[in-house]
Structures are given as structure tokens and as C-alpha cells.
Amino acid sequence: MKKTGYFLLAVIVIVAAAGVGYWKFSGNPDALREIVLEQCLPDQLQHQNPAPCAEVKPRAGYVVFKDRHGPLQYLLMPTYRINGTESPLLLEPATPNFFWLAWQARGYMSKKYGHDIPDSAVSLAINSRLGRSQDHLHIHISCIRPDVREQLDNDLTRISTRWLPLPGGLMGHEYLARRVTESELAQRSPFMMLAEEVPEARDHMGRYALAVVRQ
């Protein structure tokens, strides 16, 4: 019998970490959007070549792009204009489940590395409105830090199917955490889980950063 897969969702209201970001285009917050809309998407549609992206899926509404920071990090981004976590489009039923799509794209890291990377080492994350430097939604696909993985493993028994504070916080910040099954993650966007289940979150989505890791 196949073992049921579980994921941990964690959210943080960014205050002290407001300057954190992977792309430092101080003069152009639209750099990623321009890459997607002016290079990757046209190249795929006109020449069936996703470059400079690794993958372009026009009908599914997303691209996968190699992040210039770090040897294995990738970004999943929409093929149309969505700024970030504050966008009401993320709460529309017709909007793609970008976190699930990002999870499906994790194989790019193993391909780049040349060896299989275990699912337990993979993390998906998106910054809050204040914590990002780019105004085009992008989910980071990368490896979780070993110390963070260890702390989460130690807290697993205290994480339930309801949003609750993560015991002791994480990396100096207070987090809310929730456990979901793989089936739940595939069927329902974490953005919608956050908006519908955390009091007042719907009205302040831009304040939240969100991460997903395999339990």
C-alpha cells in the first residue's frame, strides 16, 4: 500500500525580515515579469523554445525558471500578471494551484544536481509583499536548510490539521503551521487555505509569506 504523503504549510507575518529577497534588482522590480512575458513566453509560442526559462506551459499558465542565486534553486511563475501574495486572483477558483505546480517541478533540482534529491529536502516558499524585491509572483523551489529540517522534524507531533503557532517559532520569527495530505495540496491552493482558515488573513494576504515542505 502506498504511504500517505503529508505536507507542512507554514506562514509568517513578515516584519523584521522585510528586506529578505532572492532577486536584487533594485532599479527594476519588474525584471522577472519581463523575462517571462517578453522572453520565455514568446520564445515558446513562436519557436517552441522555452529559453531562458527551463519550461513554459502556456495552457497551464506557468513557467519554471532557473534562479541565478544558488546552484539548484528554481522559480515557478505565472505566465500572466500576478504581483504576489496580495493578489485577489490567487483566491479565484480558476487560478492555477501554483504551489502544487511548483511541487511537480521539483525534479529540475535533481536533474541539475545529477542525483535524486529526496522530497524531504525540498522546500517551496514565497515572500510577503514587504519581503520581496520583485513584483511578479514567484515561488522558490529549493533545498531546506538542515537545521530547519531538524527543528520541523522535532515539532511534528505538535503540528495538526489546524493552523496553530509553531512551537518556539522558526529562525527568529513566529509561524503558524498546518499539516495537509498530498491529496489536499493537489486539490486546494495553500493561498485559499490561508485566506479561508486564518482569521483576518483574507483582508491582509500581502502580509504573509508562505512555505511548504514534505513531512
C-alpha positions in Angstrom: 0.0 0.0 0.0 1.3 3.4 -0.9 2.1 5.5 2.2 0.0 8.6 2.5 2.0 11.8 1.9 1.8 14.7 4.3 3.0 18.3 3.8 3.6 21.0 6.3 2.3 24.5 5.5 3.8 27.4 7.4 3.1 31.1 7.2 4.8 34.1 8.7 3.8 37.7 9.0 7.0 39.5 7.8 8.2 42.4 10.0 11.8 42.0 10.9 12.6 40.1 7.7 11.0 42.7 5.4 14.2 43.1 3.3 14.6 39.4 2.6 14.6 38.5 -1.1 16.4 36.4 -3.7 16.4 38.7 -6.6 18.0 42.1 -6.0 17.0 44.2 -8.9 16.9 47.5 -7.0 16.1 49.5 -10.1 13.6 47.2 -11.8 11.0 45.3 -9.7 9.5 44.0 -13.0 12.7 42.2 -14.1 11.2 38.7 -13.6 7.9 39.7 -15.3 9.8 41.0 -18.3 11.7 37.7 -18.6 8.5 35.7 -18.5 6.3 37.9 -20.7 8.9 39.3 -23.2 11.3 36.3 -23.5 10.2 32.9 -22.2 6.5 33.0 -23.3 7.1 34.5 -26.8 10.0 32.1 -27.5 7.9 29.1 -26.5 4.9 30.3 -28.6 6.9 31.3 -31.7 9.8 28.9 -31.7 8.8 26.1 -29.2 11.9 27.0 -27.2 11.3 27.9 -23.5 14.7 29.7 -23.1 15.7 31.5 -21.0 13.2 29.5 -18.9 13.6 25.8 -18.3 9.9 25.1 -19.0 7.0 27.1 -20.3 3.4 25.8 -20.1 1.1 28.4 -21.7 -2.1 26.5 -21.3 -1.4 25.6 -17.7 -0.3 29.2 -17.0 3.2 28.9 -15.6 6.9 28.8 -16.3 9.9 27.3 -14.5 13.0 29.4 -14.4 16.5 28.8 -13.0 17.2 31.3 -10.2 20.5 32.9 -10.6 21.2 32.6 -6.9 22.3 29.1 -5.8 23.2 26.1 -7.9 19.9 24.3 -7.6 17.2 26.9 -6.9 14.4 27.4 -9.4 11.4 29.7 -9.6 7.8 28.9 -10.7 6.0 31.9 -12.0 2.7 32.6 -13.8 2.5 33.5 -17.5 0.3 36.5 -16.8 0.4 39.4 -14.4 0.1 38.5 -10.7 2.1 40.6 -8.3 2.3 38.4 -5.3 0.5 37.1 -2.2 -1.8 40.1 -2.0 -3.4 39.5 -5.4 -7.1 38.6 -5.3 -6.5 36.4 -8.3 -4.9 33.8 -6.0 -8.3 33.3 -4.3 -10.2 32.7 -7.6 -11.1 29.0 -8.2 -10.0 29.2 -11.8 -6.4 30.3 -10.9 -3.8 27.5 -11.1 -2.7 25.9 -7.9 0.8 27.3 -8.2 2.2 25.6 -5.1 1.1 22.2 -6.4 2.7 23.0 -9.8 5.9 24.1 -8.0 6.0 20.7 -6.2 5.6 18.9 -9.5 8.6 20.9 -10.8 11.0 19.8 -8.1 12.6 17.3 -10.4 14.5 20.1 -12.0 16.7 20.3 -9.0 17.6 16.6 -9.2 18.3 16.9 -12.9 20.6 19.9 -12.3 22.3 18.1 -9.4 22.8 14.9 -11.3 21.4 12.8 -8.4 18.0 12.3 -6.8 17.1 14.9 -4.1 14.8 13.4 -1.5 11.4 15.0 -1.2 12.1 15.7 2.5 14.9 18.1 1.4 12.7 20.2 -0.9 11.1 23.4 0.2 8.7 25.7 -1.6 8.4 29.3 -0.4 7.0 32.7 -1.4 7.8 36.0 0.2 5.4 38.6 1.6 4.8 41.8 -0.2 7.3 43.6 2.0 9.8 40.7 1.9 10.2 40.6 -1.9 12.1 42.7 -4.4 10.2 41.6 -7.5 6.6 42.4 -8.3 5.8 39.2 -10.2 4.6 36.2 -8.2 7.4 33.7 -7.9 7.6 30.5 -5.7 11.1 29.5 -4.8 11.9 25.8 -5.3 15.0 25.0 -3.3 16.5 22.8 -0.6 15.5 23.3 3.0 18.3 24.1 5.5 19.3 21.1 7.5 18.8 22.9 10.8 15.3 24.0 9.8 14.5 20.4 8.7 15.7 19.1 12.1 13.6 21.6 14.0 10.5 20.8 12.0 11.0 17.1 12.5 11.2 17.6 16.2 7.9 19.6 16.2 6.0 17.1 14.0 3.9 15.7 16.8 2.7 19.2 17.8 1.6 20.1 14.3 -2.0 19.3 13.4 -4.6 19.7 10.7 -5.5 23.2 12.1 -3.4 26.3 11.9 -1.5 26.6 15.2 1.6 28.5 16.3 4.8 26.6 15.5 6.3 25.9 18.9 9.3 28.2 19.5 8.9 29.9 16.2 11.5 29.4 13.4 14.6 31.4 12.6 13.6 34.1 15.0 10.0 34.6 13.6 6.6 33.5 14.8 5.0 31.0 12.4 1.6 29.4 12.0 1.7 25.8 10.8 -0.7 23.3 9.4 -0.5 19.7 8.2 -2.2 18.7 4.9 -2.3 15.5 2.9 -0.8 15.3 -0.6 -4.4 15.0 -2.0 -5.4 18.2 -0.2 -2.5 20.1 -1.5 -3.2 18.9 -5.1 -6.9 19.9 -4.8 -6.7 23.2 -2.9 -4.3 26.0 -3.1 -2.4 26.9 0.1 -3.3 30.6 -0.6 -7.0 29.6 -0.3 -6.4 27.6 2.9 -4.7 30.6 4.5 -7.4 33.0 3.4 -10.3 30.8 4.5 -9.0 29.4 7.7 -6.8 32.0 9.4 -8.9 34.9 10.9 -8.5 38.2 9.1 -5.9 36.7 6.7 -8.1 37.3 3.6 -8.0 41.0 4.1 -4.2 41.1 4.6 -2.8 38.4 2.3 0.1 40.6 1.3 1.5 40.5 4.8 2.1 36.7 4.7 5.0 34.7 3.5 4.1 31.0 2.9 6.2 27.8 2.8 5.5 24.2 2.0 7.8 21.2 3.0 7.2 17.5 2.9 6.6 16.0 6.4 
